């Protein structure tokens, strides 16, 4: 149970990081 929760947490963090990277690129693009 804990492992499943941990994996979900990791995937969420990875997704957030990817979103941050894409938003960084778009903000750099605008400026």
C-alpha positions as semicolon CSV with decimal commas, in nm:
position;residue;x (nm);y (nm);z (nm)
1;X;0,000;0,000;0,000
2;X;0,273;0,246;0,095
3;X;0,479;0,163;-0,213
4;X;0,180;0,236;-0,437
5;X;0,129;0,570;-0,263
6;X;0,499;0,652;-0,295
7;X;0,499;0,573;-0,666
8;X;0,194;0,791;-0,721
9;X;0,369;1,070;-0,534
10;X;0,680;1,031;-0,750
11;X;0,476;1,038;-1,069
12;X;0,299;1,351;-0,950
13;X;0,632;1,519;-0,874
14;X;0,765;1,419;-1,216
15;X;0,455;1,559;-1,382
16;X;0,489;1,886;-1,189
17;X;0,857;1,911;-1,285
18;X;0,771;1,860;-1,652
19;X;0,501;2,127;-1,626
20;X;0,750;2,364;-1,465
21;X;1,000;2,300;-1,744
22;X;0,743;2,368;-2,016
23;X;0,623;2,684;-1,840
24;X;0,986;2,797;-1,803
25;X;1,038;2,751;-2,176
26;X;0,723;2,945;-2,261
27;X;0,817;3,233;-2,029
28;X;1,168;3,245;-2,175
29;X;1,012;3,246;-2,519
30;X;0,797;3,548;-2,439
31;X;1,073;3,764;-2,289
